C-alpha cells in the first residue's frame, strides 16, 4: 500500500495552458486507492474526536497505515470576509481552515477540502466557533458570507425549505465565488499536505439545486424556474448546464497545484433523466483536468448504476486513467446489510433490527456524530441528490455494508474512497457498540482494498 498518500495526485497535476485544450493525463496504472476518513470531528469538544486521535491518527493504531487522509468541509464564509452593510469583500482569512487541517498534516496525512456554498438543509443558527461560525445566523445558511447576501440583494436569493439559497446565475454570485475559489487554491500551493479540493457548485459539495427548485407553485420554485429561468438537460443549452460548464472551465484556467474535483450527482426536473447533467459535465471536467466522483455509493449501485446513481459506473469505465475517480457512500453504512437498519427512537446512528441469533439492539446513544455531522440533512450531502427529506438512518439502510461495497467500488475503477468516520471507528475503535460484532469484517475489508489497490 502507499506510504505517501499525496502521491496519488502527483501524476494528475496538469499543464493547464490554453483554454479548451485537453489537459488530462493518465495516472500511473499502479496507483492504489486512497482511503479517506470522511468528515471527522474537527473540534476537541466534539464527540468522537478523542477516538479519532487514538484509533485512526495514532501511529500505533492498525488503522494508521490504511488512512490516506481526511475529507473536511469548508464553508465559503469560513475564509471570505467582508462588510455586510455595503456588501463588499474585504479580505481572506484562512485561520479556520488551517486549524481544522492541522491534526491531519501533523500526522503526515493529507487534508482534502470540500467547499460548500449552500447547505443541504436549514442551519438555523451558526456555531460559535469553527466551521460555519462566520456565516449569518437566522437565514438557514451559514455557508454564504454575510456580506454576499447584501451584494446579491433580495432579488437574487430566496428561501427553499427553510434555507436561504442564492441565484447561482447572478453575476455577483459567480464573480465573487470564483474569486474565493481562486484564493483557496492559491493559499496552499506549496503545502504537500493538501490533497484535492472538491468545489461545490450547487448544494454542499455537489451539483444539486435546492430542494423544490423545479416547483413553480412555491416561492422557491417560482424564483428558480420563472424569475431566474433555470433549466437542466443533456447539453450546454439549459441554464444550469451552462453555469456548470462555465465554472468547470474557469477552474481549468487556475493552473492549480492541487487536484480539483467535481461531483456527478443526479439533478432532478420533470421529464429529465437525473443522470443527464452528470453525463454532460463529466467530459468537460476531464478536458480541464478536474477529477470527478459520486457521493451515492450504496447497495443500489450494485443493482443499477443508472438514473439516481448518475450512471457513475459507465462514466468511470469511460474515463478510467484520465483523472481521479472518487466515490463516497450515500450515508454511514449499515453493517448488517442493506435494509437491515431502522430509525432508532433515540439513537444518533442506525442499528440493525436484530442481531444474528439475538434480540434487537437495545436503545442507546453511541457517542458519535449526530445527524448534523455526517451527510444527513443539514450536513454535507444527500448522496444521490434526492429532492425529498432522507434521514441519515434511511441513508444508512440504503447504503448497506462496506464489505461488498468496497471491492465493488475498486472493481469499477475508483481511485479515491471517502469513508464515513463512524465506519472507520466501527472497524478500529473498541468503544463503538458495533465494533465487537462487525469490527473484524470492516477492518479486513479496508485492509484488502489498501493491499490490492486497483
VENNORQUI-V686617 format. One record per pair of residues at least 24 apart in sequence whose ideal C-beta (glycine too) atoms are under 8 Angstrom apart, sorted by the first residue. I is the first residue (numbers start at 1). GAP is how many residues later the second one is. Records with the same first field share a line. If there is no record, write none. Layout:
I: GAP  GAP
This chain:
1: 31  64  65  449  450  452
2: 30  32  66  451
3: 62
5: 29  63  64  104  105  190
6: 104  186  187  189
7: 24
8: 24  26  60  187  316  407  408
9: 186  187  249  250  315
12: 247  277  279  311  312
13: 243  244  246
14: 275
16: 236  237  238  239  240  272  273
19: 230  233  234
20: 267
22: 265
23: 229  264  265  266
24: 262  263  265  298  299
25: 264  297
26: 295  296
27: 294  297  388
29: 292  425
30: 423
31: 384  422  423
32: 418  421  422
33: 376  377  381  382  383  384  416  417  420  421
34: 34  35  76  161  381  382  383
35: 31  32  33  382  384  411  414  415
36: 31  32  33  34  35  74  76  380  381  382  383
37: 30  32  33  34  382  384  387
38: 32  33  290  337  380  381  382  383
39: 32  33  34  330  334  335  336  340  341  381  382
40: 30  32  381
41: 328  332  380
42: 30  57  58  88  89
43: 86  87
46: 323  327
47: 320  321  322  323
48: 319  320  321  373  374  377
51: 374  378  380  381
52: 369  373
53: 50
54: 375
55: 369  370  373  374
56: 368  369  372
57: 46  47  50  52
59: 48
61: 367
62: 366  381
63: 361  364  365  380  383
64: 43
65: 385
66: 380  381  384
67: 42  357
68: 41  42  127
69: 35  40  41  42  43  126
70: 31  34  39  40  41  42
71: 41  42  43  257  347
72: 28  29  32  39  40  41  42
73: 41  43  58  132  307
74: 26  39  40  41  42  57  110
75: 40  41  42  56  57  59  60  67  68
76: 39  40  41  67  68  69  72  101  104
77: 55  57  58  59  65  66  67  68  69
78: 53  54  55  56
79: 101  104  105  108
80: 65  68  96  100  103
81: 53  64  66
82: 63  64  65  66  69
83: 64
84: 52  62  63  65  66
85: 65
86: 61  64
87: 60  61  62  63  64  65  66
88: 59  63
89: 56  58  87  90
90: 57
92: 88  91  95
94: 90  93
96: 34  35  37  38
97: 87  90
99: 31
100: 30  31
101: 92  93
104: 89
105: 86  88
109: 84
110: 83  84  85
111: 82  83  84
112: 82  83  84  85  86
113: 71  81  83  84  85
114: 83  84  86  90  91  266
115: 66  69  82  83  84  85  90
116: 27  84  88  89  264
117: 26  27  49  60  83
118: 25  26  45  47  48  82  84  85  86  92
119: 24  44  84  85  259  260
120: 83  84  255  257  258  259  260  261  262
121: 40  41  42  256  257  258  268
122: 39  40  41  256
123: 40  255
139: 25
140: 24
141: 24
148: 24  25  28
151: 25
158: 61  62  65  66
159: 60  61
160: 50  51  52  53  60
161: 49  50  51  59
163: 47
165: 45  55
167: 56  61
168: 33  34  72  75
169: 59  60  61  70  74
174: 69  72  73
178: 69  72
181: 69  70  73
182: 72
185: 69  71  72  73  75
188: 69  70
189: 68  69
190: 67
194: 64
195: 63  64
196: 62  63  64  65  95  128  130  220
197: 59  61  62  63  64
198: 62  63  64  65  95  128
199: 48  52  61  62  63
200: 63
201: 42  43  46  61  62
202: 65
203: 178  179
204: 176  177  178
205: 58  90  175  176
206: 57  59  89  175  176  179
207: 37  55  56  57  58  60  70  71  74  178
208: 57  58  59  60  174  177
209: 31  58
211: 176  177
212: 175
214: 54  55  56  173
231: 38
232: 35  37  40  44  45
233: 39  43  44  47
234: 39  42  43  45  46
235: 45
236: 44
240: 27  37
241: 36  39  40
244: 33  36  37  40
245: 35  36  39
248: 33  36  37  40  42
249: 35  39
251: 37  39
252: 35  36  37  38
259: 32  65
260: 29  30  31
261: 29  30  31  32  63  65
262: 28  29  30  31
263: 29  30  31  32
264: 28  29  30  46  48  51
265: 29  30  31  45  118  119  120
266: 41  42  43  44  118  119
267: 118
268: 117  119
273: 34
274: 33  34  36  111
275: 31  32  34  35  36
278: 32  33  34  37
279: 31  32  36
282: 33  36  37
283: 36
285: 38
286: 33  36  37
289: 34
290: 33
291: 32  33  34  35  125
292: 27  31  33  34
293: 31  32  33  34  35  121  123  125
294: 32  33  34
295: 32  33  35  80  86  88  89  123
296: 32  33  34  87  88  89
297: 30  31  32  33  102  108  112
298: 31  32  33  40  85  86  100  101  102  107
299: 38  39  40  99  100  101  105  106
300: 30  38  98
301: 104  107
302: 102  103  106
308: 76  77  78
309: 75
310: 74  75
312: 100
313: 99
316: 96  97  98
317: 95  96
320: 93
321: 92
324: 91  92
325: 88  89  90  91
326: 88  89  90  91  92
327: 82  87  89  90  91
328: 47  53  55  89  90  91
329: 54  70  73  76  89  90  91  94
330: 45  53  54  65  68  69
331: 43  44  45  52  61  63  64  65  67  68  89
332: 42  43  60  63  64  67  88  90  91
333: 63  66  67  68  69  72  87  90  93
334: 62  63  65  66  67
335: 66  67  91  99  102  103  106  107
336: 65  102
337: 63  64
338: 59  60  61  62  63
339: 58  59  61
340: 57  60
341: 52  55  56
342: 51  55
343: 48  50  51
344: 49
347: 46
349: 43  44  47  73
350: 42  43  46  47
351: 82  83
355: 82
361: 72
364: 69
366: 66  67  68
367: 64
368: 53  54  57  64
369: 52  53
374: 46  48
375: 45
401: 37
402: 40  43  44
403: 38  39  42
406: 39  40  42  43
407: 38  41  42
410: 39  42  43  44
413: 41
414: 40
415: 39
417: 32
419: 27
